[in-house]
Amino acid sequence: MSRTNEQITQARKARNACARKLRRLGYKFPKSTVREYDVVAAIHRITGWARPARGESIDYLQRYACMPEVQPTPSRQHDALHAPEYRPDRRLRAAAERAAQAQHPLIHAVSRIPGAMREAA
């Protein structure tokens, strides 16, 4: 079942609208050219909607493109591949520094390995 010219145009417009919306929300696609299944997979990860059946992806893309723009739900927000750099706040950093100072210095295992001292010297 191939698409008509009108369906091809609708799919292209919906795909571009969804890709624009996803990029505004901070999603990064693997390549600069976005394919339809990349957009559908990203929408599925963010919203949790079931994937569209064969030939129904245009409605799926149009439904997402028409939704109001909001932040993704917290359970679907984490994407390990494109996660922002973790930066602990000031109090957590201070607590980690105090914990590090309270620990006893570790005995280096290098001195227990025969021949290691000769290589280091």
VMD Tcl script that builds the backbone (N, CA, C; Angstrom):
set m [mol new atoms 363]
animate dup $m
set s [atomselect $m all]
$s set {name element resname resid chain x y z} {
  {N N MET 1 A 0.851 -1.171 0.000}
  {CA C MET 1 A 0.000 0.000 0.000}
  {C C MET 1 A 0.901 1.240 0.000}
  {N N SER 2 A 1.032 1.883 -1.127}
  {CA C SER 2 A 1.875 3.071 -1.213}
  {C C SER 2 A 1.031 4.309 -0.937}
  {N N ARG 3 A 1.722 5.370 -0.590}
  {CA C ARG 3 A 1.037 6.617 -0.260}
  {C C ARG 3 A 0.788 7.431 -1.508}
  {N N THR 4 A -0.301 8.181 -1.453}
  {CA C THR 4 A -0.588 9.104 -2.550}
  {C C THR 4 A 0.275 10.344 -2.358}
  {N N ASN 5 A 0.298 11.214 -3.356}
  {CA C ASN 5 A 1.087 12.450 -3.243}
  {C C ASN 5 A 0.602 13.307 -2.089}
  {N N GLU 6 A -0.697 13.350 -1.875}
  {CA C GLU 6 A -1.251 14.147 -0.775}
  {C C GLU 6 A -0.807 13.572 0.577}
  {N N GLN 7 A -0.804 12.252 0.707}
  {CA C GLN 7 A -0.367 11.626 1.948}
  {C C GLN 7 A 1.129 11.833 2.189}
  {N N ILE 8 A 1.902 11.807 1.129}
  {CA C ILE 8 A 3.339 12.061 1.258}
  {C C ILE 8 A 3.573 13.476 1.778}
  {N N THR 9 A 2.816 14.440 1.248}
  {CA C THR 9 A 2.940 15.832 1.699}
  {C C THR 9 A 2.520 15.961 3.156}
  {N N GLN 10 A 1.402 15.328 3.538}
  {CA C GLN 10 A 0.936 15.382 4.928}
  {C C GLN 10 A 1.972 14.767 5.873}
  {N N ALA 11 A 2.520 13.638 5.463}
  {CA C ALA 11 A 3.509 12.963 6.308}
  {C C ALA 11 A 4.761 13.821 6.477}
  {N N ARG 12 A 5.220 14.449 5.414}
  {CA C ARG 12 A 6.410 15.289 5.482}
  {C C ARG 12 A 6.177 16.480 6.406}
  {N N LYS 13 A 5.007 17.135 6.258}
  {CA C LYS 13 A 4.713 18.298 7.112}
  {C C LYS 13 A 4.582 17.891 8.576}
  {N N ALA 14 A 3.908 16.774 8.832}
  {CA C ALA 14 A 3.747 16.314 10.213}
  {C C ALA 14 A 5.087 15.907 10.810}
  {N N ARG 15 A 5.921 15.213 10.029}
  {CA C ARG 15 A 7.239 14.786 10.515}
  {C C ARG 15 A 8.101 15.998 10.860}
  {N N ASN 16 A 8.105 17.004 9.977}
  {CA C ASN 16 A 8.915 18.205 10.236}
  {C C ASN 16 A 8.399 18.975 11.443}
  {N N ALA 17 A 7.068 19.055 11.590}
  {CA C ALA 17 A 6.498 19.765 12.745}
  {C C ALA 17 A 6.858 19.046 14.042}
  {N N CYS 18 A 6.760 17.728 14.033}
  {CA C CYS 18 A 7.112 16.955 15.239}
  {C C CYS 18 A 8.596 17.068 15.550}
  {N N ALA 19 A 9.432 17.004 14.527}
  {CA C ALA 19 A 10.876 17.100 14.748}
  {C C ALA 19 A 11.235 18.469 15.323}
  {N N ARG 20 A 10.608 19.519 14.803}
  {CA C ARG 20 A 10.849 20.863 15.340}
  {C C ARG 20 A 10.448 20.946 16.807}
  {N N LYS 21 A 9.280 20.389 17.105}
  {CA C LYS 21 A 8.769 20.427 18.470}
  {C C LYS 21 A 9.677 19.631 19.414}
  {N N LEU 22 A 10.116 18.460 18.982}
  {CA C LEU 22 A 10.998 17.648 19.813}
  {C C LEU 22 A 12.343 18.327 20.041}
  {N N ARG 23 A 12.867 18.984 19.023}
  {CA C ARG 23 A 14.146 19.703 19.192}
  {C C ARG 23 A 13.998 20.867 20.161}
  {N N ARG 24 A 12.844 21.549 20.109}
  {CA C ARG 24 A 12.609 22.637 21.062}
  {C C ARG 24 A 12.551 22.112 22.493}
  {N N LEU 25 A 12.060 20.878 22.663}
  {CA C LEU 25 A 12.009 20.274 23.999}
  {C C LEU 25 A 13.371 19.740 24.442}
  {N N GLY 26 A 14.373 19.794 23.548}
  {CA C GLY 26 A 15.711 19.378 23.918}
  {C C GLY 26 A 16.105 18.009 23.413}
  {N N TYR 27 A 15.263 17.365 22.624}
  {CA C TYR 27 A 15.609 16.040 22.103}
  {C C TYR 27 A 16.599 16.198 20.957}
  {N N LYS 28 A 17.617 15.349 20.949}
  {CA C LYS 28 A 18.616 15.391 19.870}
  {C C LYS 28 A 18.506 14.114 19.058}
  {N N PHE 29 A 18.328 14.270 17.776}
  {CA C PHE 29 A 18.243 13.118 16.887}
  {C C PHE 29 A 19.650 12.673 16.522}
  {N N PRO 30 A 19.804 11.372 16.186}
  {CA C PRO 30 A 21.158 10.885 15.869}
  {C C PRO 30 A 21.774 11.522 14.632}
  {N N LYS 31 A 20.950 11.924 13.685}
  {CA C LYS 31 A 21.469 12.544 12.465}
  {C C LYS 31 A 20.712 13.840 12.208}
  {N N SER 32 A 21.266 14.682 11.333}
  {CA C SER 32 A 20.596 15.956 11.053}
  {C C SER 32 A 19.331 15.752 10.222}
  {N N THR 33 A 19.328 14.750 9.343}
  {CA C THR 33 A 18.109 14.443 8.592}
  {C C THR 33 A 17.286 13.465 9.421}
  {N N VAL 34 A 16.040 13.808 9.643}
  {CA C VAL 34 A 15.182 13.018 10.522}
  {C C VAL 34 A 14.271 12.144 9.682}
  {N N ARG 35 A 14.276 10.862 9.989}
  {CA C ARG 35 A 13.382 9.942 9.292}
  {C C ARG 35 A 12.120 9.752 10.108}
  {N N GLU 36 A 11.086 9.285 9.451}
  {CA C GLU 36 A 9.785 9.150 10.100}
  {C C GLU 36 A 9.844 8.209 11.297}
  {N N TYR 37 A 10.553 7.102 11.158}
  {CA C TYR 37 A 10.574 6.160 12.280}
  {C C TYR 37 A 11.385 6.689 13.449}
  {N N ASP 38 A 12.352 7.590 13.204}
  {CA C ASP 38 A 13.066 8.225 14.314}
  {C C ASP 38 A 12.118 9.098 15.132}
  {N N VAL 39 A 11.282 9.847 14.426}
  {CA C VAL 39 A 10.330 10.731 15.109}
  {C C VAL 39 A 9.303 9.906 15.873}
  {N N VAL 40 A 8.789 8.848 15.244}
  {CA C VAL 40 A 7.797 7.994 15.913}
  {C C VAL 40 A 8.407 7.356 17.159}
  {N N ALA 41 A 9.647 6.899 17.061}
  {CA C ALA 41 A 10.312 6.292 18.224}
  {C C ALA 41 A 10.513 7.311 19.346}
  {N N ALA 42 A 10.877 8.540 18.989}
  {CA C ALA 42 A 11.065 9.583 20.010}
  {C C ALA 42 A 9.742 9.924 20.684}
  {N N ILE 43 A 8.685 10.031 19.897}
  {CA C ILE 43 A 7.363 10.321 20.474}
  {C C ILE 43 A 6.940 9.178 21.393}
  {N N HIS 44 A 7.181 7.963 20.959}
  {CA C HIS 44 A 6.824 6.797 21.780}
  {C C HIS 44 A 7.582 6.815 23.105}
  {N N ARG 45 A 8.883 7.158 23.080}
  {CA C ARG 45 A 9.670 7.205 24.312}
  {C C ARG 45 A 9.192 8.313 25.238}
  {N N ILE 46 A 8.849 9.454 24.683}
  {CA C ILE 46 A 8.482 10.596 25.517}
  {C C ILE 46 A 7.066 10.474 26.067}
  {N N THR 47 A 6.114 10.094 25.217}
  {CA C THR 47 A 4.714 10.072 25.644}
  {C C THR 47 A 4.261 8.732 26.189}
  {N N GLY 48 A 4.873 7.648 25.729}
  {CA C GLY 48 A 4.419 6.331 26.153}
  {C C GLY 48 A 3.245 5.816 25.343}
  {N N TRP 49 A 2.848 6.533 24.301}
  {CA C TRP 49 A 1.754 6.067 23.446}
  {C C TRP 49 A 2.187 4.783 22.740}
  {N N ALA 50 A 1.200 3.958 22.417}
  {CA C ALA 50 A 1.502 2.745 21.646}
  {C C ALA 50 A 1.975 3.155 20.251}
  {N N ARG 51 A 2.871 2.359 19.689}
  {CA C ARG 51 A 3.363 2.678 18.343}
  {C C ARG 51 A 2.240 2.511 17.331}
  {N N PRO 52 A 2.240 3.323 16.285}
  {CA C PRO 52 A 1.152 3.219 15.302}
  {C C PRO 52 A 1.255 1.932 14.487}
  {N N ALA 53 A 0.100 1.467 14.054}
  {CA C ALA 53 A 0.080 0.294 13.175}
  {C C ALA 53 A 0.574 0.714 11.797}
  {N N ARG 54 A 0.798 -0.257 10.959}
  {CA C ARG 54 A 1.314 0.020 9.625}
  {C C ARG 54 A 0.333 0.920 8.866}
  {N N GLY 55 A 0.858 2.022 8.338}
  {CA C GLY 55 A 0.038 2.954 7.571}
  {C C GLY 55 A -0.695 3.996 8.390}
  {N N GLU 56 A -0.542 3.989 9.709}
  {CA C GLU 56 A -1.252 4.947 10.566}
  {C C GLU 56 A -0.313 5.975 11.198}
  {N N SER 57 A 0.895 6.059 10.718}
  {CA C SER 57 A 1.854 6.953 11.358}
  {C C SER 57 A 1.536 8.427 11.109}
  {N N ILE 58 A 0.856 8.755 10.026}
  {CA C ILE 58 A 0.531 10.157 9.751}
  {C C ILE 58 A -0.374 10.704 10.855}
  {N N ASP 59 A -1.410 9.950 11.240}
  {CA C ASP 59 A -2.307 10.390 12.317}
  {C C ASP 59 A -1.553 10.510 13.638}
  {N N TYR 60 A -0.657 9.576 13.880}
  {CA C TYR 60 A 0.154 9.578 15.095}
  {C C TYR 60 A 1.000 10.841 15.161}
  {N N LEU 61 A 1.670 11.184 14.057}
  {CA C LEU 61 A 2.512 12.382 14.013}
  {C C LEU 61 A 1.674 13.648 14.132}
  {N N GLN 62 A 0.531 13.677 13.448}
  {CA C GLN 62 A -0.329 14.865 13.506}
  {C C GLN 62 A -0.895 15.063 14.908}
  {N N ARG 63 A -1.221 13.961 15.588}
  {CA C ARG 63 A -1.758 14.076 16.952}
  {C C ARG 63 A -0.710 14.688 17.876}
  {N N TYR 64 A 0.548 14.265 17.744}
  {CA C TYR 64 A 1.603 14.832 18.588}
  {C C TYR 64 A 1.889 16.283 18.206}
  {N N ALA 65 A 1.866 16.583 16.918}
  {CA C ALA 65 A 2.162 17.951 16.475}
  {C C ALA 65 A 1.105 18.931 16.971}
  {N N CYS 66 A -0.130 18.468 17.140}
  {CA C CYS 66 A -1.220 19.351 17.579}
  {C C CYS 66 A -1.285 19.509 19.101}
  {N N MET 67 A -0.544 18.692 19.832}
  {CA C MET 67 A -0.567 18.799 21.295}
  {C C MET 67 A 0.097 20.092 21.747}
  {N N PRO 68 A -0.358 20.646 22.883}
  {CA C PRO 68 A 0.339 21.828 23.407}
  {C C PRO 68 A 1.746 21.441 23.868}
  {N N GLU 69 A 2.664 22.390 23.772}
  {CA C GLU 69 A 4.059 22.110 24.109}
  {C C GLU 69 A 4.255 22.199 25.609}
  {N N VAL 70 A 4.630 21.088 26.217}
  {CA C VAL 70 A 4.913 21.032 27.657}
  {C C VAL 70 A 6.161 20.192 27.856}
  {N N GLN 71 A 6.673 20.221 29.064}
  {CA C GLN 71 A 7.816 19.370 29.381}
  {C C GLN 71 A 7.354 17.922 29.445}
  {N N PRO 72 A 8.212 16.970 29.063}
  {CA C PRO 72 A 7.807 15.572 29.138}
  {C C PRO 72 A 7.558 15.145 30.579}
  {N N THR 73 A 6.750 14.122 30.768}
  {CA C THR 73 A 6.466 13.641 32.112}
  {C C THR 73 A 7.759 13.150 32.748}
  {N N PRO 74 A 7.881 13.275 34.070}
  {CA C PRO 74 A 9.155 12.923 34.700}
  {C C PRO 74 A 9.573 11.477 34.468}
  {N N SER 75 A 8.640 10.550 34.377}
  {CA C SER 75 A 9.028 9.153 34.203}
  {C C SER 75 A 9.619 8.897 32.827}
  {N N ARG 76 A 9.297 9.704 31.844}
  {CA C ARG 76 A 9.802 9.514 30.489}
  {C C ARG 76 A 10.866 10.545 30.126}
  {N N GLN 77 A 11.214 11.400 31.057}
  {CA C GLN 77 A 12.093 12.512 30.744}
  {C C GLN 77 A 13.548 12.085 30.578}
  {N N HIS 78 A 13.971 11.059 31.320}
  {CA C HIS 78 A 15.388 10.701 31.305}
  {C C HIS 78 A 15.746 9.930 30.046}
  {N N ASP 79 A 16.682 10.446 29.310}
  {CA C ASP 79 A 17.220 9.756 28.142}
  {C C ASP 79 A 18.723 9.700 28.360}
  {N N ALA 80 A 19.225 8.534 28.674}
  {CA C ALA 80 A 20.622 8.424 29.084}
  {C C ALA 80 A 21.592 8.891 28.006}
  {N N LEU 81 A 21.235 8.712 26.762}
  {CA C LEU 81 A 22.135 9.087 25.684}
  {C C LEU 81 A 22.329 10.597 25.603}
  {N N HIS 82 A 21.270 11.357 25.852}
  {CA C HIS 82 A 21.323 12.812 25.719}
  {C C HIS 82 A 21.086 13.522 27.050}
  {N N ALA 83 A 21.377 12.865 28.148}
  {CA C ALA 83 A 21.134 13.452 29.460}
  {C C ALA 83 A 22.089 14.620 29.698}
  {N N PRO 84 A 21.601 15.675 30.345}
  {CA C PRO 84 A 22.512 16.778 30.667}
  {C C PRO 84 A 23.535 16.329 31.705}
  {N N GLU 85 A 24.637 17.046 31.755}
  {CA C GLU 85 A 25.703 16.697 32.690}
  {C C GLU 85 A 25.193 16.857 34.116}
  {N N TYR 86 A 25.477 15.874 34.956}
  {CA C TYR 86 A 25.023 15.918 36.341}
  {C C TYR 86 A 25.903 16.865 37.137}
  {N N ARG 87 A 25.281 17.832 37.781}
  {CA C ARG 87 A 26.007 18.787 38.616}
  {C C ARG 87 A 25.332 18.842 39.975}
  {N N PRO 88 A 25.958 18.266 40.996}
  {CA C PRO 88 A 25.340 18.310 42.321}
  {C C PRO 88 A 25.327 19.740 42.858}
  {N N ASP 89 A 24.342 20.030 43.701}
  {CA C ASP 89 A 24.252 21.385 44.245}
  {C C ASP 89 A 25.333 21.601 45.305}
  {N N ARG 90 A 25.400 22.819 45.827}
  {CA C ARG 90 A 26.476 23.229 46.726}
  {C C ARG 90 A 26.496 22.385 48.007}
  {N N ARG 91 A 25.312 22.114 48.583}
  {CA C ARG 91 A 25.260 21.349 49.829}
  {C C ARG 91 A 25.721 19.915 49.633}
  {N N LEU 92 A 25.342 19.316 48.515}
  {CA C LEU 92 A 25.740 17.933 48.245}
  {C C LEU 92 A 27.254 17.837 48.010}
  {N N ARG 93 A 27.816 18.831 47.305}
  {CA C ARG 93 A 29.267 18.846 47.101}
  {C C ARG 93 A 30.007 18.993 48.427}
  {N N ALA 94 A 29.496 19.867 49.321}
  {CA C ALA 94 A 30.138 20.063 50.622}
  {C C ALA 94 A 30.067 18.781 51.448}
  {N N ALA 95 A 28.934 18.079 51.406}
  {CA C ALA 95 A 28.806 16.825 52.151}
  {C C ALA 95 A 29.766 15.772 51.608}
  {N N ALA 96 A 29.935 15.724 50.292}
  {CA C ALA 96 A 30.864 14.765 49.693}
  {C C ALA 96 A 32.305 15.085 50.085}
  {N N GLU 97 A 32.651 16.371 50.156}
  {CA C GLU 97 A 34.009 16.751 50.567}
  {C C GLU 97 A 34.267 16.362 52.022}
  {N N ARG 98 A 33.272 16.580 52.912}
  {CA C ARG 98 A 33.437 16.195 54.318}
  {C C ARG 98 A 33.592 14.683 54.448}
  {N N ALA 99 A 32.822 13.938 53.671}
  {CA C ALA 99 A 32.926 12.474 53.724}
  {C C ALA 99 A 34.285 12.010 53.231}
  {N N ALA 100 A 34.820 12.672 52.226}
  {CA C ALA 100 A 36.129 12.288 51.700}
  {C C ALA 100 A 37.233 12.586 52.706}
  {N N GLN 101 A 37.101 13.677 53.462}
  {CA C GLN 101 A 38.113 14.014 54.460}
  {C C GLN 101 A 38.069 13.067 55.660}
  {N N ALA 102 A 36.894 12.533 55.960}
  {CA C ALA 102 A 36.752 11.649 57.117}
  {C C ALA 102 A 37.321 10.262 56.862}
  {N N GLN 103 A 37.476 9.883 55.617}
  {CA C GLN 103 A 38.004 8.548 55.302}
  {C C GLN 103 A 39.500 8.500 55.557}
  {N N HIS 104 A 39.969 7.326 55.986}
  {CA C HIS 104 A 41.402 7.123 56.180}
  {C C HIS 104 A 42.063 6.971 54.816}
  {N N PRO 105 A 43.291 7.430 54.667}
  {CA C PRO 105 A 43.970 7.262 53.379}
  {C C PRO 105 A 44.140 5.780 53.048}
  {N N LEU 106 A 43.983 5.455 51.795}
  {CA C LEU 106 A 44.092 4.068 51.360}
  {C C LEU 106 A 45.561 3.677 51.234}
  {N N ILE 107 A 45.865 2.418 51.571}
  {CA C ILE 107 A 47.224 1.898 51.395}
  {C C ILE 107 A 47.336 1.449 49.955}
  {N N HIS 108 A 48.304 1.934 49.260}
  {CA C HIS 108 A 48.431 1.616 47.859}
  {C C HIS 108 A 48.832 0.170 47.670}
  {N N ALA 109 A 48.157 -0.506 46.770}
  {CA C ALA 109 A 48.437 -1.918 46.523}
  {C C ALA 109 A 49.704 -2.113 45.703}
  {N N VAL 110 A 50.263 -1.051 45.175}
  {CA C VAL 110 A 51.457 -1.158 44.338}
  {C C VAL 110 A 52.622 -1.739 45.127}
  {N N SER 111 A 52.731 -1.392 46.404}
  {CA C SER 111 A 53.851 -1.869 47.206}
  {C C SER 111 A 53.782 -3.377 47.441}
  {N N ARG 112 A 52.632 -3.982 47.285}
  {CA C ARG 112 A 52.480 -5.414 47.518}
  {C C ARG 112 A 52.727 -6.234 46.262}
  {N N ILE 113 A 52.844 -5.612 45.117}
  {CA C ILE 113 A 53.068 -6.339 43.879}
  {C C ILE 113 A 54.567 -6.466 43.665}
  {N N PRO 114 A 55.070 -7.714 43.581}
  {CA C PRO 114 A 56.522 -7.856 43.399}
  {C C PRO 114 A 56.960 -7.315 42.041}
  {N N GLY 115 A 58.018 -6.561 42.045}
  {CA C GLY 115 A 58.538 -6.020 40.798}
  {C C GLY 115 A 57.956 -4.675 40.425}
  {N N ALA 116 A 56.908 -4.244 41.096}
  {CA C ALA 116 A 56.294 -2.966 40.750}
  {C C ALA 116 A 57.172 -1.801 41.158}
  {N N MET 117 A 57.887 -1.954 42.263}
  {CA C MET 117 A 58.741 -0.866 42.721}
  {C C MET 117 A 59.935 -0.672 41.793}
  {N N ARG 118 A 60.416 -1.743 41.196}
  {CA C ARG 118 A 61.546 -1.619 40.282}
  {C C ARG 118 A 61.143 -0.864 39.020}
  {N N GLU 119 A 59.898 -1.105 38.555}
  {CA C GLU 119 A 59.436 -0.416 37.349}
  {C C GLU 119 A 59.210 1.065 37.619}
  {N N ALA 120 A 58.714 1.387 38.815}
  {CA C ALA 120 A 58.430 2.771 39.138}
  {C C ALA 120 A 59.709 3.562 39.342}
  {N N ALA 121 A 60.763 2.892 39.824}
  {CA C ALA 121 A 62.019 3.586 40.137}
  {C C ALA 121 A 62.848 3.848 38.923}
}
mol reanalyze $m
mol bondsrecalc $m
mol representation Tube
mol addrep $m
